[in-house]
């Protein structure tokens, strides 16, 4: 019985260590905020309803791909940023700012009387964050 336990333990250890990926595949990536160019959002919300908010942005290079949103909430204020993953395993080609990429998020209206959305639009020359600010009232 002891031999079976020892053999099982050796097999288990062998399986666990064989799953480790110690090689460097050469693929490097990082996440980057991309400025929001346009927003499609309703003029008003109804309490308890869910709304799709669509943001549009330019993809800077062909190495950029949509990864999700950075979404912060404080009281009735929502700060939304578009996050791209940048895979730099090759030379990236700059893309002309001609084709807007759309990404949507669903917003569930809570108990607030209005919501202030702050969509990140990049940094100014002084390095300060710039936002497109939209206030949406809530009706019953």
C-alpha positions as CSV (number, residue, x, y, z in Angstrom):
1,X,0.0,0.0,0.0
2,X,2.9,2.4,0.8
3,X,4.4,1.7,-2.7
4,X,1.1,2.7,-4.3
5,X,1.0,6.0,-2.3
6,X,4.6,6.8,-3.1
7,X,4.1,6.1,-6.9
8,X,0.9,8.2,-6.9
9,X,2.7,11.0,-5.2
10,X,5.5,10.9,-7.7
11,X,3.1,10.9,-10.6
12,X,1.2,13.8,-9.1
13,X,4.4,15.8,-8.6
14,X,5.5,15.0,-12.1
15,X,2.1,16.1,-13.6
16,X,2.2,19.4,-11.6
17,X,5.7,20.3,-12.6
18,X,5.2,19.3,-16.3
19,X,2.4,22.0,-16.5
20,X,4.8,24.8,-15.6
21,X,5.7,26.9,-18.6
22,X,9.2,28.1,-18.0
23,X,10.1,28.9,-21.6
24,X,10.0,32.5,-22.9
25,X,7.6,32.5,-25.8
26,X,8.7,35.9,-26.9
27,X,5.2,37.4,-26.8
28,X,5.1,40.5,-24.8
29,X,1.9,42.5,-24.1
30,X,0.7,45.3,-22.0
31,X,-2.6,47.2,-21.4
32,X,-3.1,50.7,-22.6
33,X,-5.9,53.3,-22.2
34,X,-7.2,54.5,-25.5
35,X,-9.0,57.9,-25.8
36,X,-12.7,57.9,-26.3
37,X,-13.7,59.9,-29.4
38,X,-17.5,59.6,-29.4
39,X,-20.3,58.3,-27.1
40,X,-23.8,57.2,-27.9
41,X,-25.8,57.5,-24.7
42,X,-29.5,58.2,-24.0
43,X,-30.7,61.7,-23.1
44,X,-32.4,60.3,-20.0
45,X,-32.7,57.0,-18.1
46,X,-35.6,55.3,-16.4
47,X,-35.0,53.9,-13.0
48,X,-34.4,50.2,-12.9
49,X,-33.8,49.8,-16.7
50,X,-30.7,48.7,-18.4
51,X,-29.1,50.8,-21.2
52,X,-26.4,50.1,-23.8
53,X,-23.8,52.8,-23.9
54,X,-21.6,52.7,-27.0
55,X,-18.2,54.4,-27.0
56,X,-16.1,54.9,-30.1
57,X,-12.3,55.1,-30.3
58,X,-9.5,54.9,-32.8
59,X,-7.2,51.8,-32.7
60,X,-3.6,53.3,-32.7
61,X,-1.8,50.3,-34.3
62,X,-2.7,46.9,-35.6
63,X,-1.1,45.5,-32.4
64,X,-4.0,47.1,-30.3
65,X,-7.2,45.1,-29.6
66,X,-10.1,45.9,-27.3
67,X,-9.7,44.3,-23.9
68,X,-12.5,45.9,-21.9
69,X,-13.3,49.0,-19.8
70,X,-11.8,50.5,-16.8
71,X,-14.9,51.5,-14.9
72,X,-14.9,53.5,-11.6
73,X,-17.9,54.6,-9.7
74,X,-18.2,57.2,-6.9
75,X,-21.7,58.3,-5.8
76,X,-23.6,59.2,-9.0
77,X,-20.4,59.7,-11.0
78,X,-19.0,57.0,-13.4
79,X,-15.6,57.2,-15.0
80,X,-15.2,55.1,-18.1
81,X,-12.0,54.4,-20.0
82,X,-11.4,52.0,-23.0
83,X,-8.6,49.5,-22.4
84,X,-6.7,47.9,-25.2
85,X,-4.2,45.0,-25.0
86,X,-1.1,45.7,-27.0
87,X,0.7,42.7,-28.2
88,X,4.2,43.7,-29.3
89,X,5.6,40.5,-30.7
90,X,6.3,42.1,-34.1
91,X,6.6,45.5,-35.7
92,X,3.3,47.3,-35.3
93,X,1.7,49.2,-38.1
94,X,0.3,52.6,-37.3
95,X,-3.3,52.9,-38.4
96,X,-4.9,56.0,-39.8
97,X,-7.5,57.6,-37.6
98,X,-10.3,56.9,-40.1
99,X,-12.2,53.9,-38.8
100,X,-13.8,54.3,-35.4
101,X,-14.1,51.1,-33.3
102,X,-17.3,50.7,-31.3
103,X,-17.4,49.1,-27.9
104,X,-20.5,48.8,-25.7
105,X,-21.3,48.4,-22.0
106,X,-24.6,47.8,-20.3
107,X,-25.5,50.3,-17.6
108,X,-28.2,49.4,-15.0
109,X,-29.9,52.5,-13.6
110,X,-30.1,52.5,-9.8
111,X,-31.6,55.0,-7.3
112,X,-29.7,58.1,-8.3
113,X,-31.6,61.2,-9.6
114,X,-28.9,61.7,-12.3
115,X,-25.6,60.1,-13.4
116,X,-22.5,62.0,-14.5
117,X,-20.4,60.0,-16.9
118,X,-16.7,60.9,-17.4
119,X,-15.3,59.3,-20.6
120,X,-11.5,59.4,-20.7
121,X,-10.2,61.3,-23.7
122,X,-6.4,61.3,-23.0
123,X,-4.1,63.7,-21.4
124,X,-3.4,67.4,-22.3
125,X,0.1,68.9,-22.8
126,X,0.5,69.3,-19.0
127,X,-0.2,65.6,-18.5
128,X,-3.7,66.1,-16.9
129,X,-6.5,63.7,-17.7
130,X,-9.2,65.0,-20.0
131,X,-12.8,63.8,-20.0
132,X,-15.9,64.1,-22.0
133,X,-18.5,64.7,-19.3
134,X,-22.2,63.9,-19.9
135,X,-24.9,64.2,-17.3
136,X,-28.0,62.0,-17.8
137,X,-31.1,62.6,-15.7
138,X,-33.2,59.7,-14.3
139,X,-37.0,59.8,-14.7
140,X,-39.5,57.5,-12.9
